[in-house]
Amino acid sequence: MDAAIEIRSLVKEYRAGQPILKSIDLALPASGLTCVIGPSGTGKSTMLRCINRLVDPTSGEIWVNIEGRRTDMAKLSGRELRRARRHIGMVFQEYNLVDRLSVMENVLTGRLGYLSAWRAWRRKFDAQDFIHAQQLLDEVGLGDFASRRADALSGGQRQRVGIARALMQRPAVLLADEPTSSLDPKTSIEIIQLLREQGIQRKIPVMVNIHDVELARNFADRIVGMTGGHVVYDGAPAGLTEEHLTQIYGGKAWLE
């Protein structure tokens, strides 16, 4: 299968016998924007965090195409896991920036996985890393903010830094966990557009968990609908009907 990520029979239990993910099968195309929708608690964030192993799956397989080789992330540990994880960019809902550091320093942390332990501890980045970080800041619209502290930024600006940091990894795939949930509607559109554009520019797939169904419909190439730990819709935005949404969200109150 020509897929950047292929999930097979993925199960995650935080408590024995109470799975959050219930044998998920899913393939992420090698390009395009995939939006995952569904109610809170249905396992969207858990699935993303299983892919990059911020959460350990209970069982199943997570095949990721890294440097031309298929790798089962679910089976990795130690150094092999660290090496594989650096190829998976992650954008977080709460930004996960270091507030006391500058915007430039936050972006550069995206390269820490490529440094030796000593150089990472000393933050000894190559000159080329600084050049690339500045290029990324220009691309996300923050070229003049490199020396500003992260805690002086707005929410939308902080999320742009988070995207630049993830892209600093030169990832094979970009994941974003509710990147617009804390943002106003205008900024949310700008962020989802930015994620889509960066995926196209770098020819990498982007997978986004999102609550805003209309954003998903307007910008995604593909929508995955989840409910109760299962995938119940997987297809084009145009095929997502009111009946599908009622199944995903368990009623029509979400429309009001």
N, C-alpha and C positions, 0 to 999 in steps of 0.2 A: 504494500500500500504506500502511495506517495503522500506521506503524512509527516509533519514535524513532530507531533506527539500522538501516540496511540495508547489509550488506556484500556486495559482488559480486566474485567471482573474485579474492579477496585472496591474494596470494603474498608471502611474506617470505623472503629468502635472506640469511643472514649471510655465507655463502660461495657463490660462483657455482656454480650447478648442484646445490646442496644445500639445497632449500627446507625451512624449518621449517613454514610454512603453505603448503598445497598447494591453491590455488584454493578458498578458503572462501567459501561463500554462506550468509548468515545474516541474519535480521531480528529485531531486538529490539522487542517490543511497546511500546506507548506507556505501559504501566503494568505493575506486578507485579514479582516477584523472579525473575530467571533465574539459575540456578546452573550453572556450567560445570565439569564434572568430567573427569578423565582423568589418566593417569600423568604423572610429571615428564618434561619434555622434549618433550611433545607439542604445545606451542605455545600453551597457554592464556594465559600471561602475555604472550607476544608479541602475541597477538591484541588483548588489552586495551590494550596500549601502542601498538599501531598505531592504535586508535580515537582516542586523544587525542594521537597523534603524538609521544609520547615515543620511539617507534621509527618510522622512516620505512618504509612498505611498499615492496616491490620493484615491485609492480604491483597493479592492482585499484582498486576504488572503495569509499569509506566514507561513505555518505550519512547525515548527522545532521540531525535536525529542530531547528534553533536559532532561537528567536524567531519561530516560524511559517514559517521558510524552510528548504528543504532545501539543505544545504551538503555538498559533497564534500571531506571533510577531507584526503583523499589528494592533492588538488591545491593546497592552500593553502600559503603561505609568508609569512614576515615578519610585518607588522602584522596581516594578515588571519588568519593562523594564531593569533597571540596572542589576538586578539579572540574567535575561535571557541573556543579551548581553555578560556577562562575559564568557559564554560558547561558544561564537563564536569568534574564532581567526581571526585576520585581518592582512594581509601583504600589505603594501602600495607601490605604484609606487615610491614615493619620500622618502621612508624609514620612515619619521616621527619620527626620533630620536631626543633626546635632546642633541645637540652638546656638551654642556659644561659638561655633565655627563659622567661618565665612561661607558664602555661596560656593566659591571656588573649591574650598576644602571639602565641602560636602559632596560636590560632584566627583572630586578625585577619589573619594572612598570607594567608588565603583571599580577602581583598579586594584584594590587591596588584595583580592583573590589571586592576582597575577604576580604578587611580590613574594619574596622569601619572608619568613617570619621576622627576621631581623629588620629588613627594609620596611615591612608593613608596620612594625612597632615604632620605627623612627619616622615613618611616613616619607620615605625617600623615593619620590616619584621621578620618572624620567622627564627630561625636558619636553619630549613629544607628548607626554601625558597632559602637561599644562596647555600645550597648543590645542590638543584634541578637546580638552575640557572647555576652553574658551570658544572653540567652534560650536560645540553643543549648546553652550549658553546663548550664543548668537542665534542658533536655530530655534530655540524655545522662547526667544524674545527677551532674554535677560542678559544680553551682552554687556550692559553697563552696570550690572549688579554683582560682579565677581567678588568685590571686596566687602560687600555688605554682609552683616551678620544675618544668619538664617532667621533669628527670632524677630527681625525687623520687617519681614515680608508678610504680604497678605496670603490668604489661603490658596488662591489661585497661583500666586508666584511660588509658594512653597511646593505645590504639586508639580510645577514646571521644573523646579530643581530636582525633585524626585525622579521625574522622567529623564532628565539629563544624566543623573547618576546611574540609572538603570542602563541607559544607552552607552555610558562610559565603559561598561563591561564588554561592549561589542557582542551583544547576545545573539544566540541562534533563535531565540523566541522571547517575546516580551509578554509578561503577565501583569495584570493590573487588578487589584482587589478593591472594588468600590471607590475608584479614584475621584468620583464626582459627588459623593454623598454629602460632603460638608460644604459644597460650593453653591453659589447662586446659579440660576438657570443660564445666564449669559456665559459665565465662566465655565460651567459644565459643558456647554457646546464647544467652547474653545479647547478644552482639555481633550474631549473625545475626538475632535478634529485633529488635534496635534498627535494623539496616539495613532490614529489612522494614517496620517501623512508620514509619520516616521516609519511605520511599518512598510508602507509602499516604497519610500525612499531607500530603505535598507534591505528590501526584499525579504523581510522576516514576518512570520505570523504574529498577530497580537490577539491575546485572549483577555477579555475584560468581564469581570463580574459587575453587574449594574442593576439598580432598582428601577431606573427610569425607562419604562418600556418604549416611550416615544423616541428617546435618544437612540435606543437600540435599533428601532425600526428605521430611523432616518440615516444611520451611519454604518450599521453592521453589514457585512457581506453574508453573514450567517448568524442565526440565533439558536441558542440551546436553552430550552426551558426545563427547569428542574422543580420537582416538588416531592417532599417526603423522602429525599435521598435517592430518587430515581430521575432519569432523563425521560421526559414525556413529549418533548418536541425537539426536533433537530432539522433545521431547514432554512430556507430563504425567508427574509423578513416579510415578503409579500404573501407568504403562505401562512403566516401567523394569524389565526382567526380569533374572534371573540370566544368561540368555544374552547380553543386551546388555552386562552388566558384564564377562562373560568376554571378549567382543569388545573392549571398551574397554581392559581392563587386561591382556589377553593371557594369561589363565589364571585359576585359582581360588585361587591361593596367597594373594591379597589378602584372601580371606574368613577365613583362619585367624588 
